[in-house]
């Protein structure tokens, strides 16, 4: 029993030490079958790594198979590596440098594109540079048309859409929101974030609610209670001291009823 416990504790300890490193390197050797990937970095020792069981490999702004990626041997690549999980680092993602910059753009913020098709819970989009990317949608994805709730069936192939993607830990790209307007896509993205920035328009001390107009233009009612922490310039303040309109950052969660609840409210100084 003690041996099993030691093993479990050891595994937990190793997991706690796991980190992700992203860097530019020369792919000196790429031999996944031989379990050998050698990455040369300027000013650092060579890294001898192994390939993840489900790697994300990209060439020329398109997904690549392992065999295809052999053409990158001897060339510069951007690499996402997990270190501290095993004896050797694990390569989770690699791409040519231009593709890496492109990935950074298409996997964050709000993306504009033309709907090409729907395949296996993915929206296939053609982006302004004529490249294509498949975004996964789930039951949690927020679909809106003209500010009203919609479904995927309400959008047509060839239509211009605005998407708010999120890169997950497993490197899937999930859609937070989809809309035919940029504003609504931004609002959908903002509603998924744990912190929001905006202006407190009013405070109802009887109902204990804050009315906040967010940066994306979303007017939201957020509940607070005696456990909510209000601060100004690093010092605690009472809710009675806050004079709307007041710029603020609200760190929120959801209460038992699914309503927004303010854990901490940081009041910003007036410019």
C-alpha positions in Angstrom: 0.0 0.0 0.0 2.8 2.4 0.9 4.5 1.6 -2.4 1.3 2.4 -4.3 1.0 5.7 -2.4 4.6 6.7 -3.2 4.0 6.0 -6.9 0.8 8.1 -6.8 2.5 10.9 -5.0 5.5 10.7 -7.4 3.2 11.0 -10.4 1.4 13.9 -8.9 4.7 15.6 -8.2 5.9 15.1 -11.7 2.6 16.4 -13.1 2.9 19.5 -10.9 6.3 20.2 -12.4 5.1 19.9 -16.0 5.7 23.1 -18.0 5.2 24.2 -21.6 8.1 25.8 -23.5 7.7 27.5 -26.9 10.8 28.4 -28.9 12.4 28.7 -32.3 14.8 25.9 -33.2 16.5 24.1 -36.1 15.0 20.6 -36.6 18.3 18.8 -36.8 16.7 15.3 -36.8 13.1 14.1 -37.1 12.7 10.4 -36.7 9.5 9.7 -34.7 9.7 6.0 -35.4 13.2 5.9 -33.9 11.8 8.1 -31.1 14.4 10.7 -31.9 13.8 14.4 -32.4 16.8 16.7 -32.1 16.2 20.4 -31.7 19.1 22.9 -32.0 18.7 26.2 -30.1 21.0 29.2 -30.2 23.0 29.5 -27.0 21.4 26.4 -25.4 22.2 22.6 -25.4 20.5 20.5 -28.1 17.1 19.1 -27.0 16.5 15.4 -27.6 12.7 15.0 -27.5 10.0 12.5 -28.2 6.8 13.1 -30.3 3.4 13.3 -28.6 1.0 10.5 -29.5 -1.3 13.1 -31.1 1.0 15.9 -32.3 -0.1 19.0 -34.1 2.1 19.5 -37.1 1.7 22.4 -39.6 3.3 23.3 -42.9 2.3 26.3 -45.1 -0.7 27.1 -42.9 -2.1 23.6 -43.2 -2.2 20.5 -41.0 0.6 18.0 -41.9 1.0 14.3 -41.4 4.1 13.0 -39.6 5.6 11.7 -42.8 5.1 15.1 -44.5 6.9 16.9 -41.7 10.1 15.2 -42.6 10.6 17.9 -45.2 11.2 20.3 -42.3 14.4 18.5 -41.2 17.3 20.9 -41.3 15.0 23.9 -41.3 13.8 26.3 -38.6 10.6 25.5 -36.7 8.6 26.9 -33.9 8.0 24.2 -31.2 5.6 23.7 -28.3 7.2 21.2 -25.9 6.0 19.8 -22.6 8.9 19.4 -20.1 9.0 17.7 -16.7 6.3 15.1 -17.6 8.7 12.3 -18.7 12.4 11.6 -18.9 12.5 13.5 -22.2 10.6 16.6 -23.4 7.5 15.9 -25.5 6.9 17.8 -28.7 3.2 18.6 -28.9 3.2 21.1 -31.8 5.6 22.2 -34.5 5.2 24.5 -37.5 7.3 26.6 -39.8 7.7 30.2 -38.4 5.2 31.8 -40.8 2.6 29.3 -40.0 3.1 29.8 -36.3 2.4 33.5 -36.7 -0.7 32.7 -38.6 -1.9 30.2 -35.9 -1.4 32.9 -33.3 -3.8 35.1 -35.3 -6.5 32.5 -36.1 -6.7 31.1 -32.6 -7.3 34.2 -30.5 -9.4 37.4 -30.3 -12.2 37.7 -32.8 -11.7 36.2 -36.3 -13.6 37.2 -39.5 -14.1 34.6 -42.2 -16.5 33.1 -44.7 -18.3 29.9 -43.8 -17.2 27.1 -46.2 -19.0 24.2 -44.6 -19.8 22.2 -41.4 -17.9 19.0 -40.8 -18.0 16.8 -37.6 -18.9 19.6 -35.2 -16.4 22.0 -36.9 -17.0 25.2 -38.8 -14.7 25.3 -41.8 -13.9 28.9 -42.5 -12.0 30.7 -45.3 -10.1 33.6 -43.8 -9.3 36.9 -45.5 -5.9 35.6 -46.6 -7.7 32.7 -48.4 -6.4 30.1 -45.9 -8.8 27.8 -44.2 -9.2 26.7 -40.6 -11.6 24.3 -38.9 -13.1 25.5 -35.6 -14.8 23.1 -33.2 -18.2 24.1 -31.8 -19.8 22.5 -28.7 -23.1 22.8 -26.8 -21.5 25.7 -24.9 -20.8 27.7 -28.1 -22.9 30.9 -28.2 -24.6 31.4 -31.6 -26.2 34.7 -32.3 -27.7 36.5 -35.3 -28.4 40.2 -35.2 -28.2 40.1 -31.4 -30.6 37.2 -30.9 -29.9 33.6 -30.0 -29.5 31.4 -33.0 -28.3 27.9 -34.1 -25.8 26.6 -36.6 -28.6 26.0 -39.0 -29.3 29.8 -39.1 -26.0 30.4 -41.0 -25.5 29.8 -44.7 -22.4 28.7 -46.6 -20.8 31.7 -48.1 -21.9 34.0 -45.3 -19.4 36.3 -43.5 -19.1 35.4 -39.8 -17.2 36.6 -36.7 -15.8 33.9 -34.4 -14.4 34.0 -30.9 -12.0 31.0 -30.6 -10.3 29.6 -27.5 -7.2 27.4 -27.6 -7.7 24.5 -25.2 -5.0 22.6 -23.2 -5.2 19.7 -25.7 -4.6 22.2 -28.5 -8.1 21.9 -29.9 -9.6 25.2 -30.9 -13.1 25.6 -29.5 -15.6 28.4 -30.4 -16.8 30.5 -27.6 -19.2 32.5 -29.8 -20.3 32.8 -33.4 -22.2 35.8 -34.9 -22.9 37.7 -38.1 -21.7 40.9 -36.2 -18.3 41.6 -34.7 -19.8 43.2 -31.6 -21.9 40.1 -30.7 -18.9 37.9 -31.2 -16.8 40.1 -28.8 -19.6 40.0 -26.3 -19.8 36.2 -26.5 -16.0 36.0 -26.0 -16.1 38.4 -23.1 -18.9 36.5 -21.3 -16.6 33.4 -21.2 -13.8 35.3 -19.5 -13.4 35.1 -15.7 -12.6 38.9 -15.6 -14.3 41.8 -17.4 -13.4 45.4 -17.7 -15.9 48.2 -18.0 -17.8 50.9 -16.2 -20.1 50.5 -13.2 -23.2 52.4 -14.3 -25.2 52.0 -11.1 -25.3 50.1 -7.8 -28.4 48.7 -6.2 -27.5 48.2 -2.5 -30.9 46.6 -1.6 -30.6 43.9 -4.3 -26.8 43.9 -4.0 -26.2 44.2 -7.7 -23.8 46.1 -10.0 -24.9 47.2 -13.4 -21.7 47.1 -15.6 -21.3 48.3 -19.2 -18.4 46.2 -20.5 -15.8 47.2 -23.0 -17.6 45.1 -25.6 -20.8 47.0 -25.1 -22.6 44.4 -23.0 -24.8 45.8 -20.1 -24.6 43.2 -17.4 -26.1 42.8 -13.9 -23.6 41.3 -11.5 -24.5 40.2 -8.0 -22.2 40.9 -5.0 -22.4 40.1 -1.2 -20.4 40.6 2.0 -17.7 38.3 0.8 -17.0 40.4 -2.4 -13.7 42.3 -2.1 -13.8 45.9 -3.3 -10.4 47.6 -3.7 -9.1 51.0 -4.9 -5.4 51.7 -5.4 -4.6 48.4 -3.6 -6.7 49.3 -0.5 -10.0 47.8 0.6 -13.0 50.1 0.2 -16.7 49.8 1.0 -19.3 49.6 -1.7 -20.9 52.8 -0.3 -17.7 54.7 -1.2 -18.0 53.9 -4.9 -19.6 56.7 -6.9 -20.9 55.6 -10.4 -19.9 55.9 -13.1 -16.7 54.2 -12.1 -14.3 52.2 -14.3 -13.6 48.8 -12.8 -12.3 45.3 -13.4 -14.7 42.6 -12.1 -13.4 39.2 -11.3 -16.5 37.0 -11.5 -17.8 33.5 -11.2 -21.2 32.0 -11.5 -23.5 31.5 -8.5 -25.7 28.4 -7.9 -28.4 29.9 -10.2 -26.0 30.5 -13.0 -25.9 34.3 -12.4 -22.8 36.4 -12.5 -21.3 36.9 -9.1 -18.4 39.3 -8.3 -15.6 37.8 -6.3 -13.4 40.9 -6.5 -14.0 44.4 -7.9 -11.0 46.6 -8.6 -12.0 50.3 -9.0 -9.7 52.1 -11.5 -8.6 55.7 -10.9 -10.2 58.5 -13.1 -7.8 59.7 -15.8 
